[in-house]
Amino acid sequence: MGTPATADAGDAAARLEQIRTASDVAEVRRLYDDWAATYEDVDVAGLMGHPDAARMADIVTAIAGPGADVLDAACGTGLLGAELAERGFTSIDGLDLSPGMIRRARRRRVYHDLGPADLRDGVPGASGKFDVVTCRGGFAPGHLGPRALTGFARVVRVGGVVVAAVDDATWAADGYAEAVDRLREQGLVRPVEGSDPGLLVLEVRGDVHASRSVPWSP
């Protein structure tokens, strides 16, 4: 019989597979709602091949500083938001598909605003609102997909950044390179070189909302 840690990791891997093969977004929402109470029992982002919350918060701090307005997209239970708050960030909003995850995140008392949203086709609210959009855990198989990058870039001010975790296998298989190239070719974003493996950093260079040919899909 496996140790509790092994059992937890096995359960998390099984849940991720259920999410990957889910038939629709309602099923994904239900699966995450069911998972919320035990989500932090294992390093789920690590299973996805993503940096841990502390490392990602360090990167955001180095790029933008704690005075930045941040949207934590696909915020889950708020692990990244908590790490940002520890580094002095005071303007953090969060969005997630799962109301159950949002309830957990709200208990941390580090978010200015929290709400549910399906982020696959865009981000609700005004364009150019944030200095930084983070996404740790949202770009995994069966989750948001590369078209969400355009929605994230739309709500970032020119000169701000999108900081998103995307593991190499998902990047190669799901069209992320093509989506980024289309945004880059229009002068809307610039990939920032030298980021950690599995981490995408895009500087927003143009008004995505005003673009006449927004590349919503690869």
HUQUIBEL-V719749 format. One record per backbone hydrogen bond with DSSP energy under -0.5 kcal/mol. NH is the residue of the N-H (numbers start at 1). CO is the residue of the C=O. Records with the same first field share a line. If there is no record, write none. Layout:
BEGIN
NH = CO  CO
END
This chain:
BEGIN
7 = 3
8 = 4
9 = 5
10 = 6
11 = 7
12 = 8
13 = 9
14 = 10
15 = 11
16 = 12
17 = 13
18 = 14
19 = 15
20 = 16
21 = 17
22 = 19
28 = 24
29 = 25
30 = 26
31 = 27
32 = 28
33 = 29
34 = 30
35 = 31
36 = 32
38 = 35
39 = 35  36
41 = 38
42 = 39
44 = 42
47 = 43
48 = 44
49 = 46
50 = 45
56 = 52
57 = 53
58 = 54
59 = 55
60 = 56
61 = 57
62 = 58
63 = 59
64 = 60
65 = 60  61
68 = 65
70 = 68  91
71 = 132
72 = 70  93
73 = 71  134
74 = 95
75 = 72  95
78 = 75
82 = 78
83 = 79
84 = 80
85 = 81
86 = 82
87 = 83  84
88 = 85
89 = 84
90 = 66
91 = 68
92 = 90
93 = 70
94 = 113
95 = 72
96 = 115
99 = 97
102 = 98
103 = 99
104 = 100
105 = 101
106 = 102
107 = 103
108 = 105
109 = 106
112 = 92
113 = 92
115 = 94
117 = 96
119 = 117
122 = 119
128 = 154
129 = 126  155
130 = 155
131 = 69
132 = 69
133 = 161
134 = 71
135 = 163
136 = 73
137 = 135
140 = 138
143 = 140
144 = 138
148 = 145
149 = 146
150 = 147
151 = 147
152 = 148
153 = 149
154 = 150
155 = 151  152
156 = 153
157 = 130
159 = 204
160 = 157
161 = 131
162 = 202
163 = 133
164 = 162  200
165 = 135
166 = 164  198
167 = 139
171 = 167
172 = 168
173 = 169
174 = 170
176 = 171
177 = 171
179 = 175
180 = 176
181 = 177
182 = 178
183 = 179
184 = 180
185 = 181
186 = 182
187 = 184
188 = 183
189 = 183
190 = 203
192 = 201
193 = 191
195 = 192
199 = 196
200 = 164
201 = 199
202 = 162
203 = 190
204 = 160  202
205 = 188  203
206 = 188
208 = 206
211 = 207  208
216 = 214
END
